[in-house]
Amino acid sequence: MANKTIFASKQQAKPKTIEYNEAGGRAYTLKSRAALAQLTATGTLNQTFYQNAQVQLDHILNLALEVEPAFVAKTAIYARQKAQMKDTPVVLLALLSELDTDLFKQIFPLIIDNGKQLRNFVQIMRSGMIGRKSLGSLPKRMVNEWILSTSAQQLLAANIGNSPSLADVLKMTHPKPKTVEQDAFFAYVLGKEYQFEQLPAQVQALEKFRSGVSTELPKVPMQLLTHLNLTTQQWAEIACHGSWQMLRMNLNTFLRHDVFKIKGMTKIIADKLMDEQAIKKSRVFPYQLMMAWSALAEGMPPEIAKALKFAVQCSISNVPKLQGNVVIAIDVSGSMSSSITGYRQGATSQLRCVDVAALFASAFKYVNPNIRLMAFDTEVRQLSNLSKVQEYLKRKNLMKQPNLEIDIFALAKKFANMCGGGTDCSKPLALLVKENAKVDMVIYFSDNESWADQIPRAHRQTGMMHYWKQLKQLNPDAKLVCVDLQPYATTQLPEQKDVMNIGGFSDNVFKLIESFANNEMHVNHWISEIENIDLTQIQSHVS
């Protein structure tokens, strides 16, 4: 059960200087705002390597009560619009329905931007997560406003899925249709009587096709058609008319139904996958493209794999060019084998944290060939394979031409294959100190769960802090960025002028690192990005 006493107290808990993380290692507790942002930008409310979903949820709710409602609203907007998260921003929106109704109305359209998000919101409101099991009058009104103002195409898409289904939502909220078409569609969804000719055109086409009255394939979401006995040509039509995301997710399905055997279809699908505007509009994660590439079935035309590699280059088009001596540390310890979106029965991503970390690092290497990459667990791992890659790049004269195609997926896989062992995040810094290295920036991609450092307990600091201080003596202007890929609320170095902690795995991470490198961020670094969201510019859809 969710914590139903969360509204009992809003007392601020002052974090201690040094505590322990979920792995039992020494760590610094993030302040309330940073912790809320971290959990919201990385949490999927699924089980992670060290933490279950209920702990994540309770932690998010309690942290949200330690900050002002305006920051809760801004965090929800950031998580949905920039970090591209689904569930956690809806949780914060639901909480705002109790904390600040004006803010709730303001940000509702920004968080509930499709039918699935609407159903997520209703599910969370009725689950007891925020201490109630009913929608309440204002949330009900907002749900109805969304339903009555959205298009027939969006409503048809919203009619896919359960727990709750769109029919369940309609039964809970009882929206009053504004048009004859809406009235007929609601009756259709609820299984009541309706006049066929009053249904939206897409629904009429779908029902005619289902009944055999028409052989013309309706332009509706693919999920409404896949259970039907379709021909190869009809599957090809689905591929031609489907969204970019649908295409990316169903390449193997099209292969099984012989779509690529139809003359010209391989080029059509490859061209759609390489549509730069569609890639940006889809808000695809770079790791999702890697997942699609790694899951390609045997027999897939090579043009499709090449198209996915092009798409990933587009999805990381905002990777910054960094000046000076830059080191990227990639955590390849055992806990990084955890799914990037956590574990949930029937919905666990095949991509692990280490895959995402390696992909980010490889993307930086693609744009900045002179970056030094360091994989670590309890030691800095030898990168013999990487040296061969660098030799190849030099031989092909690609080191000076980073815009030419480099196999980012293959480079990332070399790091991901090293996964295993304990975690000592201080090792890359310790090696740099030992080498008296000249360093301008160090970037970590990790789950931040360091526990195996050898710094004496009496020092009352983490191993990373110990060696960072030493590295700063050698390089006074050096900066450190710690990118945390998992929803934990501790860090190995607290926020300070030369240290930024970021949570997330969308391409917005690249923009934040670039701003920090160029001295464009405020003292609070990442949190300032959230605080700078201007709520006064958000127009509510409700009068």
C-alpha positions in Angstrom: 0.0 0.0 0.0 1.1 3.6 -0.6 1.9 5.8 2.3 -1.4 7.3 3.2 0.0 9.5 6.0 2.2 11.6 3.7 0.2 14.7 4.3 0.6 14.6 8.0 3.9 16.4 8.1 5.9 18.8 5.9 8.9 19.1 8.2 12.2 19.5 6.4 14.8 16.9 7.2 18.3 18.4 7.2 20.6 15.9 5.3 23.7 14.7 7.1 27.1 15.3 5.7 27.8 11.7 5.1 25.5 8.7 5.0 25.2 5.4 3.2 23.7 4.5 -0.2 21.5 1.5 -1.1 24.6 -0.6 -1.7 25.9 0.1 1.8 28.7 2.5 0.6 29.4 6.0 1.9 27.5 8.7 0.1 26.1 12.2 0.4 22.4 12.6 0.6 21.0 14.9 -2.1 19.0 17.9 -0.9 15.2 17.7 -1.2 15.0 19.5 -4.6 17.9 17.6 -6.2 16.6 14.3 -4.8 13.1 14.9 -6.2 14.5 15.9 -9.6 16.7 12.8 -9.6 13.9 10.4 -8.8 11.4 12.0 -11.1 13.8 12.1 -14.1 15.0 8.5 -13.8 12.2 6.7 -11.9 9.9 4.4 -13.7 8.2 3.0 -10.6 9.6 -0.4 -11.4 12.1 -2.5 -9.3 15.7 -1.5 -9.7 18.9 -3.4 -8.6 18.8 -2.0 -5.1 15.2 -0.7 -4.6 11.6 -1.7 -5.2 8.8 0.3 -6.8 7.0 1.2 -3.5 10.1 2.7 -2.0 10.6 4.8 -5.0 7.0 6.0 -4.9 7.0 6.8 -1.2 10.3 8.6 -1.5 9.0 10.8 -4.4 5.8 11.7 -2.5 7.6 12.6 0.7 10.2 14.7 -1.1 7.5 16.5 -2.9 6.1 17.6 0.4 9.5 19.0 1.5 9.5 21.6 -1.4 7.1 24.3 -2.5 4.3 23.2 -4.9 5.7 25.4 -7.6 8.9 23.4 -7.7 6.8 20.2 -7.8 5.0 21.6 -10.9 8.3 22.6 -12.6 9.8 19.2 -11.9 6.8 17.4 -13.4 7.1 19.6 -16.5 10.8 19.0 -16.8 10.4 15.2 -16.3 7.7 15.0 -19.1 9.0 17.6 -21.6 12.8 17.2 -21.2 13.5 13.9 -19.5 10.6 12.3 -21.5 9.3 10.3 -18.5 5.8 9.0 -18.3 4.7 7.8 -14.8 6.6 10.0 -12.4 5.4 13.4 -13.8 1.8 12.0 -13.6 2.4 11.1 -9.9 3.5 14.7 -9.2 0.5 16.0 -11.1 -1.8 13.8 -9.1 -0.2 15.1 -5.9 -0.7 18.7 -7.0 -4.4 18.1 -7.3 -4.3 18.1 -3.5 -1.5 20.6 -2.9 -2.3 23.5 -5.3 -5.3 23.3 -7.6 -4.2 26.3 -9.6 -0.9 24.8 -10.5 -2.6 21.5 -11.1 -4.9 23.1 -13.7 -1.9 25.0 -15.3 0.3 22.0 -15.9 -2.3 19.4 -16.6 -2.2 19.8 -20.5 1.6 19.6 -20.4 1.7 16.3 -18.6 -1.4 14.7 -20.0 -0.5 15.0 -23.7 -1.9 11.7 -25.0 -4.5 9.1 -24.2 -2.1 6.8 -22.4 -1.0 9.6 -20.1 -4.7 10.3 -19.4 -5.3 6.7 -18.4 -2.1 6.7 -16.3 -3.5 9.7 -14.4 -6.8 8.1 -13.7 -5.1 4.9 -12.6 -2.8 6.8 -10.2 -5.6 8.9 -8.8 -7.7 5.9 -8.0 -4.9 3.7 -6.7 -4.5 5.3 -3.3 -1.0 6.5 -4.1 -1.8 10.0 -2.9 -4.1 9.1 -0.1 -7.4 8.8 -1.9 -9.2 6.4 -4.2 -11.5 8.7 -6.2 -10.8 11.3 -8.8 -12.5 14.3 -7.1 -14.4 17.0 -8.8 -11.5 19.1 -10.3 -9.5 16.1 -11.7 -12.7 14.7 -13.1 -13.4 18.0 -14.8 -9.9 18.1 -16.2 -10.2 14.6 -17.6 -13.5 15.4 -19.2 -12.0 18.6 -20.7 -9.2 16.6 -22.3 -11.7 14.0 -23.7 -14.1 16.6 -25.1 -11.4 18.8 -26.7 -9.2 16.1 -28.3 -9.5 14.7 -31.8 -11.3 11.6 -32.9 -7.9 10.1 -33.9 -6.5 10.7 -30.4 -9.6 9.2 -28.8 -9.3 6.1 -30.9 -5.7 5.7 -29.8 -6.8 6.2 -26.2 -9.2 3.3 -26.7 -6.2 0.9 -26.6 -5.2 -0.7 -23.3 -6.7 -1.5 -20.0 -6.4 -0.8 -16.3 -8.2 1.5 -16.9 -9.6 1.3 -20.4 -11.1 4.4 -22.0 -14.5 2.8 -21.3 -13.6 2.7 -17.6 -12.6 6.3 -17.7 -15.9 7.3 -19.4 -17.9 5.4 -16.8 -16.0 7.2 -14.0 -16.2 10.8 -15.4 -19.4 10.8 -17.5 -18.4 13.5 -20.0 -21.3 15.2 -21.7 -20.7 15.0 -25.5 -20.6 18.3 -27.4 -21.3 16.8 -30.8 -23.4 14.0 -32.3 -20.1 12.3 -33.3 -18.8 12.3 -29.7 -22.1 11.0 -28.5 -21.9 8.1 -31.0 -18.3 7.4 -30.2 -18.8 7.3 -26.4 -21.7 4.8 -27.0 -19.5 2.7 -29.3 -16.7 2.5 -26.6 -19.2 1.7 -23.8 -21.0 -1.0 -25.8 -24.2 0.9 -26.0 -26.5 1.5 -29.0 -25.4 4.1 -31.5 -26.0 5.2 -35.1 -23.2 3.9 -37.3 -23.2 6.9 -39.7 -22.7 9.2 -36.7 -19.4 7.6 -35.7 -16.1 9.3 -36.6 -14.9 8.4 -40.1 -11.9 6.4 -38.8 -14.2 4.2 -36.6 -16.6 3.6 -39.5 -13.7 2.5 -41.7 -12.3 0.2 -39.0 -15.7 -1.5 -38.4 -16.3 -1.9 -42.2 -12.9 -3.5 -42.5 -13.4 -5.8 -39.5 -16.8 -7.0 -40.8 -15.5 -7.6 -44.4 -17.8 -4.9 -45.9 -14.6 -3.1 -47.0 -11.2 -4.4 -48.0 -9.6 -0.9 -47.7 -7.2 -0.9 -44.8 -8.3 1.9 -42.3 -5.8 4.4 -41.1 -6.0 3.6 -37.4 -3.4 2.6 -34.8 -1.7 -0.6 -35.6 -2.8 -2.3 -32.3 -6.4 -2.2 -33.6 -5.5 -4.3 -36.6 -2.8 -6.9 -35.6 -5.3 -9.5 -34.4 -6.9 -9.6 -37.8 -5.9 -12.0 -40.6 -4.0 -9.5 -42.7 -2.3 -10.1 -46.1 1.4 -9.2 -46.7 0.2 -6.2 -48.8 -1.9 -5.0 -45.9 1.0 -5.3 -43.5 3.0 -3.2 -46.0 0.2 -0.6 -46.0 0.5 -0.4 -42.2 4.2 0.2 -42.5 3.6 2.9 -45.0 1.0 4.8 -43.0 2.2 4.1 -39.4 4.0 6.5 -37.1 7.8 6.6 -36.8 7.7 5.0 -33.3 5.4 2.2 -34.5 7.7 1.5 -37.4 10.7 1.3 -35.1 9.0 -1.0 -32.7 7.6 -3.5 -35.3 10.5 -4.1 -37.7 10.6 -7.8 -36.8 6.9 -8.1 -37.2 7.1 -6.7 -40.7 9.9 -9.2 -41.4 7.8 -12.1 -40.2 5.0 -11.1 -42.5 7.3 -10.8 -45.6 6.9 -7.0 -46.0 10.5 -6.6 -47.1 9.9 -9.1 -49.9 7.7 -6.6 -51.6 9.6 -4.6 -54.2 10.5 -1.1 -52.9 9.3 -1.7 -49.3 12.8 -1.9 -47.8 13.7 1.5 -49.2 10.3 3.0 -48.1 10.8 1.8 -44.5 14.5 2.8 -44.4 13.6 6.3 -45.7 10.9 6.6 -43.1 13.3 5.6 -40.3 15.8 8.2 -41.5 13.2 11.1 -41.6 15.0 13.6 -39.4 11.8 15.6 -38.5 10.0 12.4 -37.6 12.9 11.3 -35.4 12.8 14.6 -33.4 9.0 14.6 -33.2 9.0 11.0 -31.8 11.1 12.0 -28.8 12.9 8.7 -29.1 15.6 7.9 -26.5 19.0 7.0 -28.1 18.9 3.8 -26.1 15.6 2.8 -27.7 17.3 2.9 -31.1 20.1 0.8 -29.7 17.5 -1.7 -28.4 15.8 -1.8 -31.8 19.1 -2.4 -33.5 20.2 -5.1 -31.1 16.8 -6.9 -31.5 16.8 -7.1 -35.3 16.0 -10.6 -36.4 18.1 -12.7 -38.7 17.3 -11.9 -42.3 16.6 -8.2 -41.7 17.8 -6.2 -44.8 21.1 -4.4 -44.0 19.5 -1.1 -45.2 17.3 -1.2 -42.0 20.2 -1.6 -39.7 22.0 1.2 -41.5 18.8 3.4 -41.2 18.7 2.8 -37.4 22.4 3.9 -37.1 21.5 7.1 -39.0 18.5 7.6 -36.7 20.7 7.3 -33.6 23.1 9.9 -35.0 20.1 12.2 -35.4 18.9 11.5 -31.9 22.3 12.5 -30.5 22.7 15.5 -32.8 23.0 17.8 -29.8 26.1 16.1 -28.4 28.3 19.0 -27.6 31.9 19.5 -28.8 33.9 19.9 -25.6 37.1 21.8 -25.3 40.3 20.7 -23.5 41.1 17.4 -22.0 37.9 15.4 -21.2 37.7 12.0 -19.6 34.5 9.9 -19.5 34.2 7.2 -16.9 31.8 4.4 -17.6 30.5 2.2 -14.8 30.6 -1.4 -15.8 30.0 -2.9 -12.4 27.4 -5.7 -11.7 24.6 -3.4 -10.6 24.8 -1.7 -14.0 23.4 -4.9 -15.5 20.0 -3.8 -14.2 17.4 -2.8 -16.7 17.4 0.9 -17.5 13.7 1.1 -16.8 13.7 -1.3 -13.9 12.0 -4.7 -13.6 8.3 -5.2 -14.1 6.8 -8.5 -15.2 6.0 -8.4 -18.9 7.5 -4.9 -19.4 11.2 -5.1 -18.6 13.5 -3.3 -21.1 16.3 -5.5 -22.5 18.6 -2.5 -22.4 20.7 -2.3 -19.2 22.1 0.7 -17.4 25.6 -0.3 -18.8 24.2 -0.3 -22.3 22.9 3.3 -21.9 26.1 4.5 -20.2 28.2 3.0 -23.0 26.0 4.5 -25.6 26.2 8.0 -24.1 30.0 7.7 -23.9 30.3 6.4 -27.4 28.2 9.3 -28.6 30.6 11.7 -27.0 33.5 9.8 -28.6 31.8 10.1 -32.0 31.7 13.9 -31.7 34.9 14.4 -29.7 37.4 11.8 -31.0 40.1 12.8 -28.5 38.0 12.2 -25.4 39.5 9.5 -23.1 37.2 6.7 -22.1 37.7 4.8 -18.9 35.6 1.8 -17.9 35.6 0.8 -14.2 34.2 -1.5 -11.6 36.6 -2.0 -8.6 39.5 -1.2 -11.0 39.9 0.8 -14.1 39.5 -1.8 -16.9 42.0 -2.2 -19.7 40.5 -1.2 -23.0 42.5 -3.1 -25.5 39.6 -3.3 -27.9 39.2 0.5 -27.8 42.8 1.0 -28.8 42.1 -1.0 -31.9 39.1 1.2 -32.6 41.2 4.3 -32.2 43.8 2.9 -34.6 41.1 2.2 -37.1 39.7 5.7 -36.8 43.2 7.2 -37.4 43.9 4.9 -40.3 40.7 5.9 -42.0 41.3 9.5 -41.2 38.1 9.7 -39.1 39.7 11.2 -36.0 39.6 14.6 -37.8 36.2 13.9 -39.4 33.8 13.0 -36.7 30.7 13.6 -38.8 31.5 10.6 -41.0 29.7 7.4 -40.0 31.3 5.6 -37.1 29.6 2.5 -35.7 28.4 3.9 -32.4 26.4 0.8 -31.5 29.5 -1.5 -32.0 31.7 0.8 -29.8 29.1 0.9 -27.1 28.8 -2.8 -27.2 32.5 -3.2 -26.4 32.0 -1.4 -23.1 28.7 -3.1 -22.3 30.3 -6.6 -22.7 32.7 -5.8 -19.8 29.8 -5.6 -17.2 30.4 -7.3 -13.9 32.1 -6.8 -10.5 31.8 -4.4 -7.6 31.7 -0.6 -7.7 34.4 1.9 -6.8 33.6 5.2 -8.4 36.9 6.7 -7.1 39.2 4.5 -9.3 39.2 6.7 -12.5 40.0 9.8 -10.4 42.7 7.9 -8.5 44.4 6.8 -11.7 44.3 10.4 -13.1 45.9 11.6 -9.9 48.6 8.9 -10.1 49.3 9.9 -13.7 49.4 13.7 -12.8 47.0 14.0 -15.7 46.0 17.3 -17.2 42.1 17.3 -17.0 39.5 20.0 -17.8 36.4 17.9 -17.3 35.5 14.4 -16.0 32.1 12.9 -16.8 30.7 9.9 -15.1 27.9 7.6 -16.3 26.9 5.4 -13.4 24.1 4.3 -11.1 26.2 6.1 -8.4 26.1 3.0 -6.0 29.8 3.0 -5.0 30.6 0.8 -2.1 34.1 -0.8 -2.5 36.4 2.2 -2.1 39.3 1.8 0.3 39.3 5.3 1.9 39.5 4.9 5.8 36.2 5.4 7.5 37.7 8.0 9.7 38.1 10.3 6.8 34.3 10.8 6.7 34.2 11.3 3.0 33.7 9.2 -0.1 36.5 7.9 -2.2 35.5 10.1 -5.0 35.6 13.2 -2.8 39.1 12.2 -1.6 40.6 11.9 -5.1 38.6 14.8 -6.6 40.2 17.1 -4.1 43.6 15.8 -5.1 42.8 16.1 -8.8 41.7 19.7 -8.2 45.1 20.5 -6.7 46.6 19.4 -10.0 43.9 21.0 -12.2 42.2 23.9 -10.3 39.8 24.7 -13.1 38.6 21.1 -13.7 34.9 20.3 -13.6 33.1 17.1 -12.7 29.7 15.9 -14.0 28.0 12.8 -12.5 25.2 11.5 -14.6 23.1 9.1 -12.5 20.9 6.7 -14.5 18.9 5.3 -11.6 16.3 6.7 -9.1 18.5 6.9 -5.9 18.8 9.9 -3.7 22.5 9.9 -2.8 25.6 11.0 -4.6 29.3 10.5 -4.4 30.0 14.2 -4.4 27.6 16.9 -3.2 26.7 19.8 -5.5 29.3 22.6 -5.6 30.7 25.1 -8.0 32.8 22.6 -10.0 30.5 19.6 -9.6 27.2 18.9 -11.2 24.9 15.9 -10.5 22.4 15.1 -13.3 19.7 12.5 -13.4 18.2 11.1 -16.6 18.8 9.2 -19.8 17.3 11.4 -22.4 19.4 13.5 -24.8 18.7 16.5 -22.7 21.7 15.3 -20.6 24.0 16.5 -23.5 22.6 20.0 -23.3 23.1 20.3 -19.6 26.7 19.1 -19.8 27.4 21.6 -22.6 25.9 24.5 -20.5 28.0 23.5 -17.5 31.1 23.2 -19.6 30.5 26.7 -21.0 29.8 28.3 -17.6 26.2 29.0 -18.6 24.6 27.4 -15.6 23.9 28.9 -12.2 25.3 27.8 -8.8 22.7 25.0 -8.4 23.5 23.7 -11.9 21.0 21.1 -12.9 18.3 22.3 -10.5 18.5 25.8 -11.9 17.4 24.3 -15.3 14.2 23.2 -13.6 13.7 26.3 -11.5 14.0 28.5 -14.6 10.8 27.1 -16.0 8.4 30.0 -16.1 5.0 28.9 -14.9 3.5 32.3 -15.7 3.9 31.6 -19.4 1.9 28.4 -19.2 -1.6 28.9 -20.4 -4.2 26.6 -18.8 -6.9 25.0 -21.1 -9.4 25.6 -18.3 -11.0 29.0 -17.7 
